[in-house]
Amino acid sequence: MAFVVLASVSCGAREPVASPDSMTETAATSSAAPVSATVAASPTPSPTAPPKFSAKVSRVARDRVPYSWQSGCPVHLRDLRLITMTYWGFDDKPHTGELVVRETVTDDVVTVFRKLYDWRWPIKQMKLVDAYKADDFDSIEADNTSAFNCRRATGSSNWSNHAYGEAIDINPRENPYVTASGSTAHENAKKFTKRPTKGKGVVNPGDKVVKAFAQVGWEWGGYWSGTKDFQHFSKGGG
């Protein structure tokens, strides 16, 4: 019987009961030991990255172009498309803008504006010219980037490439229409009449904006002889 009791104790079926003296010693040791606590550091929040470029191409509803399109325009309404896309603003933030162009050039436009956004190349604003009742002068005064507008070319009786939905004016204040004599009709654009020049949203000869348009077959009005239209890009020129 003695052998059985010893075996039971050695297997640890129960812990030996501590004596009062040993409990006091343990408590004293525990209270004297310094207590250290490790507090997990809060992770540093990473800045939120700007959204990726996006573009949506859709048909143009008649009520979206109440002033810029009318019967008799060289391009029918059914052949126009609305591009709703991301652009990088002068405030260094992403924005959503709209351009109306001809269906046949939508891929060209999306390709170029994707590059501009990825470069963080700034655009002041991008609204349909109908926000200004299709008044080209008022749209330019507001430094508005726009495309389709069924109107005649400046100083001509011929249709502008804008009337075909195959031209875009970008940052028209920073990139004004300049006559051969060096003047511009917009007071707020006078300091931008020379090229090359520095400034946010400025297009200069041979820069990456001009090259991006050239890669899809668009020409820049800044290369015209005599009159310069620094804001103007069009499919095939003109």
N, C-alpha and C positions, 0 to 999 in steps of 0.2 A: 504493500500500500504506500509506503514512503516513496518508492520509485515513481509511482503514478503522479503523486502530488508535485514532485520536482519537475517532471516532464511538462506538466500543465503550466507551471510558472515560466519555464524557459521558452515556451512557444509564444509568450506574450499575449495570452488570452485576455489578461487584464494588466494594466500598469500598476506598479507598486504604489501604495498610498503614501504621499509625502508627509513627513512629520511637520508639526507646527514650526519647528526651528528652521527647517529648510525652506518653508514658504516665506518666512520673514526675511531670510537672506536673499531670496530671489527677488522679492518685491523691492528691497532696498537697492539692489543692483540695477533693476530696471529704472527706478526713479532717478538714479544718479546719472545714467547714461544720457548723453545729449541726443536730442531728436532732430533728425534732418529730413526734410521733405523736398523731393524734386518736383517742381512744377513744370509741366510741359509748355514750351514756348508756343504761342499762337503763330500759325504759319502766316508769312507776309503775303497779303493778297496781290496777285499779279494783275497788272492793268488789262482791262478788257480790250481785245484786239478789235479794230474796226471791222464791220461786216465785209464779206467778199463782194466783189462786183456782181450785180445782177441786172438782167435786162429782160423785159417782156415785150413782145411784139403782138399787137392786136389791131383789128380793124378800127377805122375812125368813124365814130358816130357823127352824124350831121351836126348835132348841137355842140360838139367840141370845136368846130371850125365855123362858127356863124359869120365871121367877118373875112377870114382868109381864103375861103373857097366859095365860089358861086358858079352857076351854070355858065359855060363858055370858057372855063379855065382849060389850059392845054392838057391837064391830067384829070381824069374822072375821080370822084371821091372814092369809088371802089378800088382804085389802084394806089391809094395812099394807106400808110400804116402809122400807127401811134407806137412809139418806142418809149416805154417807161423804164428808166434806168438810174443806176447810182452814179453820182459824180462827187468829186472832192471839192469842198467849198473854200472860199477865201478865209473862212474862220477855222480852217484845218479840221473840219469835221465832215463826215459823209452826209449826203443829201440825196433825195430822189427828185429827178427832173423828167421832163417830157419833151420829145421832139416828134414832129410829123414829117415823114419823108416818103418818097416813092417806094413801093414794095420791093422793087428790083435792087435797091441800095441798102436795105436794112442790114444785111450781113456786113457790108463795108463799115457802116456807122457803128455797129456794136463792136466790131473788131478794134476800131480806133479808140472808142471811148473806154473800152476795157483797159487798153494800154494807158490812157491818160489817168484813169483812176488808180491803177496799180503803181504808177509813177507818183501819185499824189500831186498831179499837175492841177492847179486850182481853176475853178470856173465860178464866176460870181453868182449866177443863177441860170436856170434853164426852164423857161415857161413857154407855152405856145404863144405865138404872136397875137393870138386872139385876146390874150389878157390885156392887150393894148389896142383892142379893136382893129388889129392888123395894121396899125400905124407904125411903119418902119422907123420913123424918126423917134417916136416915143419909146419904142422897144430898145433902140440904141441908147437913148438917154438913160434908161434904167440899167444899162450894161447887161442886157438880157441875151443869152445865147439861144438862137432860134434857127429854124430851118424853113419849112414850107410856108410860102406866102404868095398867093396868086397876084403878082404885081409885075409891072414893067421894070426892065433894067434901068438903073439910075442914068438919067440923061438920054434915054432911048425910047423908041416906040415898040421895041421888041420885048418879048417875054423874058424875064429874068430866069436864071436857072432855079431860083427859089420857087417860081411858079410851076416848075416840073417836079419839085420835091427832091432835087438833086444838088442842093447847096446848103451850107451851114455857115452862119456867122457866129464866131466864138469871141466872147469878151469884147464887144465892139467899142467900149470906152478905151481899153488898153490897146486895142488894135483897130484904129479908126480908118475910115475911107478918107484918103488924102488926095487932093487934086495935084495936077502936074506942077502947080505953083507952090505947093506945100501947105495949103490951107485945109481946114476941116470945118464942117458945119456945126460941130459940137464943142462948145466951150470946155466941157469937162474932159475933153480928149486932147486938147492942144499940146500938152507936154509929151504926148505919145506919138507925135507925127513923124519922128525920125527913127531910122533903123540902121544898125542894131541899137537897142536900148534895154535897160534893165527894168525889172518890175514884176510883180506877181501877175501871172496870167498873160504875160506878153509873149507873142510869137515873133521869132526872129528868123532871118534867112538861114536855111540849112539846119535848123534845130530839130530835135527829135519829134516835135509835133508835126512839122512840115514833112518829115520823112515818114512818119506813121501814115499820114494821109496819102503820100505818094505811093506807098506800098500797096494801096488798094485802088490806085488809079485816079486819085483826086489831086487837083492842082490848087495852088495857093495864089490868091489875088495880090500878094506882096511881090510877086515876080512879074506883074504886068509892067509894061513900059509906060512912062508918063504917069497916069493916075495909078495909085496903089490902093488896094483894098485889103489891108492887113488882117481883117477879121474873117475874110471870105475864103471858104474852101468849096470846090464844086467838082462833080464828076466830069472828067474830061475837060475842065476849064470853062471859062466864060461866066 
